[in-house]
Amino acid sequence: MPNRHDHDQIQSGSQVTYAGDMDSLSSSTDSRRQRRRFPWAFASVVVAPTALGAFYYFLIASPIYVSEGRFIVRSSNQAQPSSLGVALQGVGLSSTQTDAFAVHEYIRSRDGVAELSKVVDVDGFLSRRGADFISRYPSPWEERTKEGTFEAFQRFVTVGYDSTTGISTIRVRAFNPQDARAAATQLLVGGEGLVNRLNARAGTDAVANAVDAQAQARDRLTSAQTQLSAFRNREQIIDPQREALAGGDLIGELLVSLANLRAERSQLAEEAPNSPQLPSLDRRIAAFEGQVSEERRRIAGNNSSLSGKISEYESLVLERELAERELSAASIALNTAQLDSTRKKLYLERVVNPNLPDEPSLPKRWLRLLTIFASCLITYGVGWLVWAGVREHGQS
């Protein structure tokens, strides 16, 4: 028979074994409780936003139609660009790009919206019946204002530019296809009006500048003619150059006559030294010499001679000729500007007219839903990693 000591050992061993079974049972119960615990964090961060997104995009979001048109802004004298021109376009120095961007800014500006509102009901465009409360303007929590209307309209209009082809693309979104096409068409009409105004302004400025240049040239010519007339009246000479030429011819004739007289006297002095004609010849020779000296002094002797007057006269004549040339060039420039003012320097040409969409293009429901789900899932994953790291750090 087993003794009491063995019985106590058996009983003690049984108690230890039983205690071990209780710990296993408690651990198993806690594990089942953890598995049964509802994942509130995942549901609130991932499931709920995704469900709300699906509810909105598939049950509430209104279909949106997109009308697209393409146009190009070009110059009338635009030629094939050189390699340098292409390089300059790459750094933003193309005038055509500048003109295209001006049209873009006008389409999306307050002036563009104001011009559009004369033809299209912009308020009705933004709050068409059947549009959902989030997409339309004003939303239930908004008030209708001019600034709000402008900002809301900008969400429905986009304009892009392709630097490779130079073609601009306008896209207008609306809650029905007719509104989309009407707005896109009218915005293009407004862009064409802007280009026409730029042409008219450029032509007007060019003509005005040419008229001013012609008036200045005419004033210059009048002043030159006045100064030349004053010189002639003061000096009592029509043309000093002609006077000098005539004086030179006269001196030449006098010198010929003087040479003949000197030859005659020399011959007479040899043949008849006491001839009574010698004093008469001497007087005639002296008179001719005095006349030659006088003519020479008149042509080029001092400041009052013809040479000084010729210099002033030539300056006045040159000024008159330059003024005449300037007036002629200004008149030609004015005629050219007047002709150019009737021509278009810039053109807005429609490559593709705005279309009438037959099915909605937006919203991209599945794409939006997947985006929401992926964003929430990433947020949940990052948050779970941070929480797990904090918990592990606390346990250690």
The 8 nearest C-alpha neighbors of each residue, nearest first, counted from 0:
[[1, 2, 3, 5, 6, 4, 7, 9],
 [0, 2, 5, 3, 6, 4, 7, 9],
 [1, 3, 4, 5, 0, 6, 7, 8],
 [4, 2, 6, 5, 7, 1, 8, 0],
 [3, 5, 7, 6, 2, 8, 1, 9],
 [6, 4, 8, 7, 3, 2, 1, 9],
 [7, 5, 3, 9, 4, 8, 10, 2],
 [6, 8, 10, 4, 5, 9, 11, 3],
 [9, 7, 11, 5, 6, 10, 12, 4],
 [10, 8, 12, 6, 11, 7, 13, 5],
 [9, 11, 7, 13, 8, 12, 6, 14],
 [10, 12, 8, 14, 13, 9, 7, 15],
 [13, 11, 9, 15, 14, 10, 8, 16],
 [12, 14, 10, 16, 11, 15, 9, 17],
 [13, 15, 17, 11, 12, 16, 18, 10],
 [16, 14, 18, 12, 17, 13, 19, 11],
 [17, 15, 13, 19, 18, 14, 12, 20],
 [18, 16, 20, 14, 19, 15, 13, 21],
 [17, 19, 15, 21, 16, 20, 14, 22],
 [18, 20, 16, 17, 22, 21, 15, 23],
 [19, 21, 17, 23, 18, 22, 24, 16],
 [20, 22, 24, 18, 19, 23, 25, 17],
 [23, 21, 25, 24, 19, 20, 26, 18],
 [24, 22, 26, 20, 21, 25, 27, 19],
 [23, 25, 21, 27, 22, 26, 28, 20],
 [26, 24, 22, 28, 27, 23, 21, 29],
 [27, 25, 23, 29, 28, 24, 22, 30],
 [26, 28, 30, 24, 25, 29, 23, 31],
 [27, 29, 25, 31, 26, 30, 24, 32],
 [30, 28, 32, 26, 31, 27, 33, 25],
 [31, 29, 33, 27, 32, 28, 34, 26],
 [30, 32, 34, 28, 29, 33, 35, 27],
 [31, 33, 29, 35, 30, 34, 36, 28],
 [34, 32, 30, 36, 35, 31, 29, 37],
 [35, 33, 31, 32, 36, 30, 37, 29],
 [34, 36, 32, 33, 31, 37, 30, 38],
 [37, 35, 33, 34, 32, 38, 39, 31],
 [36, 38, 39, 35, 34, 33, 42, 40],
 [39, 37, 40, 41, 42, 36, 43, 35],
 [38, 40, 42, 41, 37, 43, 44, 36],
 [39, 41, 43, 42, 38, 44, 379, 45],
 [42, 40, 44, 45, 43, 38, 39, 46],
 [41, 43, 46, 39, 40, 45, 44, 47],
 [42, 44, 47, 40, 41, 45, 39, 46],
 [43, 45, 41, 42, 40, 375, 379, 46],
 [46, 44, 375, 41, 42, 376, 47, 48],
 [45, 47, 42, 49, 48, 50, 43, 44],
 [46, 48, 50, 43, 49, 45, 42, 51],
 [49, 47, 51, 50, 46, 45, 52, 44],
 [50, 48, 52, 46, 51, 47, 372, 371],
 [49, 51, 53, 47, 52, 48, 46, 54],
 [52, 50, 54, 48, 49, 53, 47, 55],
 [51, 53, 49, 55, 50, 54, 56, 48],
 [52, 54, 50, 56, 51, 55, 57, 49],
 [53, 55, 51, 52, 58, 57, 56, 50],
 [56, 54, 59, 52, 53, 58, 60, 57],
 [55, 57, 60, 53, 364, 54, 58, 59],
 [58, 56, 54, 53, 55, 59, 60, 364],
 [57, 59, 54, 55, 56, 60, 53, 61],
 [58, 60, 55, 56, 57, 131, 61, 54],
 [61, 59, 56, 55, 131, 58, 62, 57],
 [60, 62, 130, 131, 63, 59, 174, 129],
 [61, 63, 359, 361, 174, 362, 60, 64],
 [64, 62, 174, 361, 359, 173, 360, 172],
 [63, 65, 359, 173, 176, 172, 360, 175],
 [66, 64, 172, 171, 179, 360, 67, 170],
 [67, 65, 179, 171, 180, 354, 170, 353],
 [68, 66, 170, 353, 169, 354, 65, 171],
 [67, 69, 353, 352, 351, 169, 168, 170],
 [70, 68, 168, 351, 350, 167, 349, 169],
 [69, 71, 349, 350, 167, 348, 166, 168],
 [70, 72, 166, 348, 347, 167, 73, 165],
 [73, 71, 347, 99, 346, 348, 95, 98],
 [74, 72, 346, 345, 95, 71, 75, 347],
 [73, 75, 345, 77, 76, 344, 346, 95],
 [74, 76, 344, 77, 345, 73, 343, 346],
 [77, 75, 74, 78, 344, 73, 345, 79],
 [76, 78, 74, 75, 73, 79, 80, 95],
 [79, 77, 80, 76, 74, 75, 81, 73],
 [78, 80, 81, 77, 84, 85, 82, 76],
 [81, 79, 84, 78, 85, 82, 83, 77],
 [80, 82, 84, 83, 85, 79, 86, 78],
 [81, 83, 85, 84, 86, 80, 87, 79],
 [82, 84, 86, 81, 85, 87, 80, 88],
 [85, 83, 81, 87, 80, 86, 82, 88],
 [84, 86, 88, 82, 83, 87, 81, 80],
 [87, 85, 83, 89, 84, 88, 82, 90],
 [88, 86, 84, 89, 92, 90, 85, 83],
 [89, 87, 93, 91, 85, 92, 90, 86],
 [88, 90, 86, 87, 91, 85, 92, 93],
 [89, 91, 87, 88, 92, 86, 93, 85],
 [92, 90, 88, 89, 93, 87, 96, 97],
 [91, 93, 88, 87, 90, 94, 89, 96],
 [94, 92, 88, 96, 95, 91, 97, 87],
 [93, 95, 97, 96, 98, 92, 88, 91],
 [96, 94, 98, 97, 93, 73, 99, 72],
 [95, 97, 99, 93, 94, 98, 100, 165],
 [96, 98, 94, 100, 95, 99, 101, 93],
 [97, 99, 101, 95, 96, 100, 94, 102],
 [100, 98, 96, 102, 101, 97, 72, 95],
 [101, 99, 103, 97, 102, 98, 96, 104],
 [100, 102, 98, 104, 99, 103, 97, 105],
 [101, 103, 105, 99, 100, 104, 190, 106],
 [104, 102, 100, 106, 101, 105, 158, 99],
 [103, 105, 101, 107, 102, 106, 108, 100],
 [104, 106, 108, 102, 107, 103, 111, 101],
 [107, 105, 111, 103, 104, 108, 186, 102],
 [108, 106, 104, 105, 111, 153, 103, 109],
 [109, 107, 105, 111, 110, 106, 104, 112],
 [108, 110, 112, 111, 113, 149, 107, 105],
 [111, 109, 113, 108, 112, 114, 105, 106],
 [110, 112, 106, 108, 114, 109, 113, 105],
 [111, 113, 115, 109, 114, 110, 116, 108],
 [114, 112, 110, 116, 115, 111, 109, 117],
 [115, 113, 111, 112, 116, 117, 110, 189],
 [114, 116, 112, 117, 113, 118, 119, 111],
 [115, 117, 119, 113, 118, 114, 121, 120],
 [118, 116, 115, 114, 119, 113, 120, 112],
 [117, 119, 116, 115, 120, 114, 185, 182],
 [120, 118, 116, 121, 115, 117, 182, 181],
 [121, 119, 123, 122, 116, 124, 118, 117],
 [120, 122, 124, 123, 116, 119, 125, 115],
 [123, 121, 125, 124, 120, 126, 148, 136],
 [124, 122, 126, 127, 120, 121, 125, 128],
 [123, 125, 121, 122, 127, 126, 120, 178],
 [126, 124, 122, 136, 123, 135, 127, 121],
 [127, 125, 135, 123, 136, 124, 122, 128],
 [126, 128, 123, 124, 130, 125, 129, 174],
 [129, 127, 130, 126, 123, 174, 131, 135],
 [128, 130, 127, 131, 61, 174, 126, 132],
 [131, 129, 61, 128, 127, 135, 132, 174],
 [132, 130, 61, 133, 134, 60, 135, 59],
 [131, 133, 138, 135, 134, 130, 139, 136],
 [134, 132, 131, 135, 138, 60, 136, 130],
 [135, 133, 131, 132, 130, 136, 138, 61],
 [136, 134, 126, 125, 132, 133, 130, 137],
 [137, 135, 138, 126, 125, 151, 134, 148],
 [136, 138, 141, 143, 135, 142, 139, 126],
 [137, 139, 141, 136, 140, 132, 133, 135],
 [140, 138, 141, 137, 132, 142, 133, 136],
 [139, 141, 138, 142, 137, 132, 133, 136],
 [142, 140, 138, 137, 139, 143, 136, 147],
 [143, 141, 137, 144, 140, 138, 139, 147],
 [142, 144, 137, 147, 141, 148, 145, 136],
 [145, 143, 147, 146, 148, 142, 149, 137],
 [146, 144, 148, 147, 149, 143, 150, 109],
 [147, 145, 149, 148, 144, 150, 151, 143],
 [146, 148, 144, 150, 149, 145, 151, 143],
 [149, 147, 145, 151, 146, 150, 144, 152],
 [148, 150, 146, 152, 147, 151, 145, 153],
 [149, 151, 147, 153, 152, 148, 146, 154],
 [152, 150, 148, 153, 154, 149, 147, 136],
 [153, 151, 149, 155, 154, 150, 148, 156],
 [152, 154, 150, 156, 155, 151, 149, 107],
 [155, 153, 152, 151, 156, 150, 157, 172],
 [154, 156, 172, 152, 153, 171, 157, 173],
 [157, 155, 171, 153, 154, 170, 172, 152],
 [158, 156, 170, 169, 171, 159, 155, 153],
 [159, 157, 169, 168, 103, 170, 156, 167],
 [158, 160, 168, 167, 169, 157, 161, 103],
 [159, 161, 167, 166, 162, 168, 165, 158],
 [160, 162, 165, 163, 166, 164, 167, 159],
 [161, 163, 165, 164, 160, 166, 96, 89],
 [164, 162, 161, 165, 166, 160, 89, 88],
 [163, 165, 166, 162, 161, 160, 167, 71],
 [164, 166, 162, 161, 163, 71, 167, 160],
 [167, 165, 71, 164, 161, 70, 160, 69],
 [166, 168, 160, 70, 159, 69, 71, 161],
 [169, 167, 69, 159, 158, 68, 160, 70],
 [168, 170, 158, 68, 67, 157, 69, 159],
 [171, 169, 67, 157, 66, 156, 158, 65],
 [170, 172, 156, 66, 179, 65, 155, 183],
 [173, 171, 65, 155, 64, 179, 63, 156],
 [174, 172, 179, 64, 175, 63, 178, 65],
 [173, 175, 63, 64, 62, 127, 130, 176],
 [174, 176, 173, 177, 178, 64, 179, 63],
 [177, 175, 179, 64, 178, 356, 355, 180],
 [178, 176, 180, 179, 175, 181, 355, 356],
 [179, 177, 181, 176, 180, 175, 182, 173],
 [178, 180, 173, 176, 66, 182, 177, 171],
 [179, 181, 183, 66, 177, 182, 178, 355],
 [180, 182, 178, 184, 183, 179, 177, 185],
 [181, 183, 185, 179, 184, 180, 178, 186],
 [184, 182, 180, 186, 185, 181, 171, 353],
 [185, 183, 181, 187, 182, 186, 180, 353],
 [184, 186, 188, 182, 187, 183, 181, 189],
 [187, 185, 189, 183, 188, 184, 106, 182],
 [186, 188, 190, 184, 189, 185, 191, 183],
 [189, 187, 185, 191, 186, 190, 192, 184],
 [188, 190, 192, 186, 187, 191, 185, 193],
 [191, 189, 187, 193, 192, 188, 102, 186],
 [192, 190, 188, 194, 193, 189, 347, 187],
 [191, 193, 189, 195, 190, 194, 196, 188],
 [192, 194, 190, 196, 191, 195, 197, 189],
 [193, 195, 197, 191, 196, 192, 198, 190],
 [196, 194, 198, 192, 197, 193, 199, 191],
 [197, 195, 199, 193, 198, 194, 200, 192],
 [196, 198, 194, 200, 195, 199, 201, 193],
 [199, 197, 195, 201, 196, 200, 343, 344],
 [200, 198, 196, 202, 201, 197, 203, 195],
 [199, 201, 203, 197, 202, 198, 196, 204],
 [200, 202, 198, 204, 199, 203, 197, 205],
 [203, 201, 340, 199, 205, 200, 204, 198],
 [204, 202, 200, 206, 205, 201, 199, 207],
 [203, 205, 207, 201, 202, 206, 200, 208],
 [206, 204, 202, 208, 203, 207, 336, 201],
 [207, 205, 209, 203, 336, 208, 204, 337],
 [208, 206, 204, 210, 209, 205, 203, 211],
 [207, 209, 211, 205, 210, 206, 204, 212],
 [208, 210, 333, 212, 206, 211, 207, 213],
 [211, 209, 213, 207, 212, 208, 206, 214],
 [212, 210, 214, 208, 209, 213, 215, 207],
 [211, 213, 209, 215, 210, 214, 329, 208],
 [214, 212, 329, 216, 210, 211, 215, 326],
 [213, 215, 217, 211, 216, 212, 210, 218],
 [214, 216, 218, 212, 217, 213, 219, 211],
 [217, 215, 326, 219, 213, 218, 214, 325],
 [216, 218, 214, 220, 219, 215, 326, 213],
 [219, 217, 221, 215, 216, 220, 222, 214],
 [218, 220, 216, 222, 217, 221, 322, 215],
 [219, 221, 322, 223, 217, 222, 218, 319],
 [222, 220, 218, 224, 219, 223, 225, 217],
 [221, 223, 225, 219, 220, 224, 218, 226],
 [224, 222, 319, 220, 226, 225, 221, 318],
 [223, 225, 227, 221, 226, 222, 228, 220],
 [226, 224, 222, 228, 223, 227, 221, 229],
 [225, 227, 229, 223, 228, 224, 230, 222],
 [226, 228, 224, 230, 229, 225, 315, 223],
 [229, 227, 225, 231, 230, 226, 224, 232],
 [228, 230, 226, 232, 227, 231, 233, 225],
 [229, 231, 227, 233, 228, 232, 234, 226],
 [232, 230, 236, 228, 235, 234, 233, 229],
 [233, 231, 235, 229, 230, 234, 228, 236],
 [232, 234, 230, 231, 235, 229, 236, 228],
 [233, 235, 231, 236, 232, 230, 308, 237],
 [236, 234, 232, 231, 233, 237, 230, 238],
 [237, 235, 231, 234, 238, 239, 232, 242],
 [236, 238, 231, 239, 235, 232, 234, 242],
 [237, 239, 240, 241, 236, 242, 312, 231],
 [240, 238, 242, 309, 241, 243, 305, 236],
 [239, 241, 243, 242, 238, 309, 244, 305],
 [240, 242, 244, 243, 239, 238, 245, 246],
 [243, 241, 239, 245, 240, 244, 246, 238],
 [242, 244, 246, 240, 241, 245, 298, 239],
 [245, 243, 241, 247, 246, 242, 240, 248],
 [244, 246, 242, 248, 247, 243, 241, 249],
 [247, 245, 243, 249, 244, 248, 242, 250],
 [246, 248, 244, 250, 249, 245, 243, 251],
 [247, 249, 251, 245, 246, 250, 244, 252],
 [250, 248, 246, 252, 251, 247, 253, 245],
 [251, 249, 253, 247, 252, 248, 291, 254],
 [250, 252, 248, 254, 249, 253, 247, 255],
 [251, 253, 249, 255, 250, 254, 256, 248],
 [254, 252, 250, 256, 255, 251, 257, 249],
 [253, 255, 257, 251, 256, 252, 258, 250],
 [254, 256, 252, 258, 253, 257, 251, 259],
 [255, 257, 253, 259, 254, 258, 260, 252],
 [258, 256, 254, 260, 259, 255, 253, 287],
 [257, 259, 261, 255, 256, 260, 254, 262],
 [258, 260, 256, 262, 257, 261, 263, 255],
 [261, 259, 263, 257, 262, 258, 264, 256],
 [262, 260, 264, 258, 263, 259, 265, 257],
 [261, 263, 259, 265, 260, 264, 258, 266],
 [262, 264, 260, 266, 261, 265, 267, 259],
 [265, 263, 267, 261, 266, 262, 268, 260],
 [264, 266, 262, 268, 263, 267, 261, 269],
 [265, 267, 263, 269, 264, 268, 262, 270],
 [268, 266, 264, 270, 269, 265, 271, 263],
 [269, 267, 272, 265, 271, 266, 270, 264],
 [268, 270, 266, 267, 271, 272, 265, 264],
 [269, 271, 267, 268, 266, 272, 274, 265],
 [272, 270, 274, 268, 273, 267, 269, 266],
 [271, 273, 268, 274, 269, 270, 267, 277],
 [274, 272, 271, 275, 268, 277, 276, 270],
 [273, 275, 271, 276, 272, 277, 267, 268],
 [274, 276, 277, 273, 278, 279, 272, 271],
 [277, 275, 279, 274, 278, 280, 267, 264],
 [276, 278, 280, 279, 275, 274, 281, 264],
 [279, 277, 281, 280, 276, 282, 275, 274],
 [280, 278, 282, 276, 277, 281, 283, 275],
 [281, 279, 283, 277, 282, 278, 284, 276],
 [280, 282, 278, 284, 279, 283, 285, 277],
 [283, 281, 285, 279, 280, 284, 286, 278],
 [282, 284, 286, 280, 285, 281, 287, 279],
 [283, 285, 281, 287, 286, 282, 280, 288],
 [286, 284, 288, 282, 283, 287, 289, 281],
 [285, 287, 283, 289, 284, 288, 282, 290],
 [286, 288, 290, 284, 289, 285, 257, 283],
 [289, 287, 285, 291, 290, 286, 284, 292],
 [290, 288, 286, 292, 287, 291, 285, 293],
 [289, 291, 287, 293, 288, 292, 286, 294],
 [290, 292, 288, 294, 293, 289, 250, 295],
 [293, 291, 295, 289, 290, 294, 296, 288],
 [294, 292, 290, 296, 295, 291, 289, 297],
 [295, 293, 297, 291, 296, 292, 290, 298],
 [294, 296, 292, 298, 297, 293, 299, 291],
 [297, 295, 300, 293, 299, 298, 294, 292],
 [296, 298, 294, 304, 295, 299, 293, 300],
 [297, 299, 305, 295, 304, 296, 243, 306],
 [300, 298, 296, 304, 306, 297, 295, 305],
 [299, 301, 296, 304, 297, 298, 295, 302],
 [302, 300, 304, 303, 299, 296, 307, 297],
 [303, 301, 304, 307, 300, 306, 308, 305],
 [302, 304, 301, 307, 305, 308, 300, 297],
 [305, 303, 297, 301, 298, 299, 306, 302],
 [304, 306, 298, 308, 307, 309, 239, 299],
 [305, 307, 309, 299, 308, 304, 298, 310],
 [308, 306, 310, 309, 305, 302, 304, 303],
 [307, 309, 305, 311, 310, 306, 312, 239],
 [308, 310, 312, 306, 307, 239, 311, 305],
 [311, 309, 313, 307, 308, 312, 314, 306],
 [312, 310, 314, 308, 313, 309, 315, 307],
 [311, 313, 309, 315, 314, 310, 308, 316],
 [312, 314, 316, 310, 315, 311, 309, 317],
 [315, 313, 317, 311, 312, 316, 318, 310],
 [314, 316, 318, 312, 313, 317, 227, 319],
 [315, 317, 313, 319, 318, 314, 312, 320],
 [318, 316, 320, 314, 319, 315, 313, 321],
 [319, 317, 315, 321, 316, 320, 322, 223],
 [318, 320, 316, 322, 223, 317, 321, 220],
 [321, 319, 323, 317, 322, 318, 316, 324],
 [322, 320, 324, 318, 323, 319, 325, 317],
 [321, 323, 220, 325, 319, 320, 324, 219],
 [322, 324, 320, 326, 321, 325, 327, 319],
 [325, 323, 327, 321, 326, 322, 328, 320],
 [326, 324, 322, 328, 327, 323, 216, 329],
 [325, 327, 216, 329, 323, 324, 328, 213],
 [326, 328, 324, 330, 325, 329, 323, 331],
 [329, 327, 325, 331, 330, 326, 332, 324],
 [330, 328, 213, 332, 326, 331, 327, 212],
 [331, 329, 333, 327, 332, 328, 326, 213],
 [330, 332, 328, 334, 333, 329, 335, 327],
 [333, 331, 329, 335, 330, 334, 336, 328],
 [334, 332, 209, 336, 330, 335, 331, 329],
 [333, 335, 337, 331, 336, 332, 338, 330],
 [334, 336, 332, 338, 333, 337, 339, 331],
 [337, 335, 339, 333, 206, 338, 334, 205],
 [336, 338, 334, 340, 335, 339, 206, 333],
 [337, 339, 335, 336, 340, 341, 334, 342],
 [340, 338, 336, 342, 341, 337, 335, 202],
 [341, 339, 202, 337, 338, 342, 336, 203],
 [340, 342, 339, 338, 343, 337, 202, 199],
 [343, 341, 339, 340, 344, 338, 198, 202],
 [344, 342, 345, 198, 341, 346, 75, 340],
 [343, 345, 75, 74, 198, 342, 346, 76],
 [346, 344, 74, 343, 73, 75, 194, 198],
 [345, 347, 73, 72, 348, 74, 344, 194],
 [348, 346, 72, 71, 191, 349, 70, 73],
 [349, 347, 71, 70, 346, 350, 72, 73],
 [350, 348, 70, 351, 69, 352, 71, 347],
 [349, 351, 70, 69, 348, 352, 71, 68],
 [352, 350, 69, 68, 349, 353, 70, 67],
 [351, 353, 68, 349, 354, 69, 350, 184],
 [354, 352, 68, 67, 66, 180, 184, 183],
 [353, 355, 66, 356, 67, 180, 352, 68],
 [354, 356, 180, 176, 66, 357, 177, 353],
 [357, 355, 176, 358, 354, 66, 64, 65],
 [356, 358, 355, 359, 176, 64, 354, 360],
 [359, 357, 356, 360, 64, 176, 63, 62],
 [358, 360, 64, 63, 62, 361, 357, 65],
 [361, 359, 64, 63, 65, 362, 358, 363],
 [362, 360, 63, 363, 359, 62, 64, 65],
 [361, 363, 364, 360, 62, 63, 56, 60],
 [364, 362, 361, 366, 365, 367, 360, 368],
 [363, 365, 367, 362, 366, 56, 368, 57],
 [366, 364, 368, 367, 363, 369, 370, 56],
 [365, 367, 369, 363, 368, 364, 370, 371],
 [366, 368, 370, 364, 365, 369, 363, 371],
 [367, 369, 365, 371, 370, 366, 364, 52],
 [370, 368, 372, 366, 371, 367, 373, 365],
 [369, 371, 367, 373, 368, 372, 374, 366],
 [372, 370, 368, 374, 369, 373, 49, 375],
 [371, 373, 369, 375, 49, 370, 374, 376],
 [374, 372, 376, 370, 375, 371, 369, 377],
 [375, 373, 371, 377, 376, 372, 370, 378],
 [376, 374, 378, 45, 372, 377, 373, 379],
 [377, 375, 379, 373, 378, 374, 45, 372],
 [376, 378, 380, 374, 379, 375, 373, 381],
 [379, 377, 375, 381, 376, 380, 382, 374],
 [378, 380, 376, 382, 377, 381, 383, 375],
 [381, 379, 377, 383, 382, 378, 376, 384],
 [380, 382, 384, 378, 383, 379, 377, 385],
 [381, 383, 379, 385, 380, 384, 378, 386],
 [384, 382, 386, 380, 385, 381, 387, 379],
 [385, 383, 387, 381, 382, 386, 388, 380],
 [384, 386, 382, 388, 383, 387, 389, 381],
 [387, 385, 383, 389, 388, 384, 382, 390],
 [388, 386, 390, 384, 389, 385, 383, 391],
 [387, 389, 385, 391, 386, 390, 392, 384],
 [388, 390, 392, 386, 387, 391, 393, 385],
 [391, 389, 393, 387, 392, 388, 386, 394],
 [392, 390, 394, 388, 393, 389, 387, 395],
 [391, 393, 389, 395, 390, 394, 388, 387],
 [394, 392, 390, 391, 395, 389, 388, 387],
 [395, 393, 391, 392, 390, 389, 388, 387],
 [394, 392, 393, 391, 390, 389, 388, 387]]
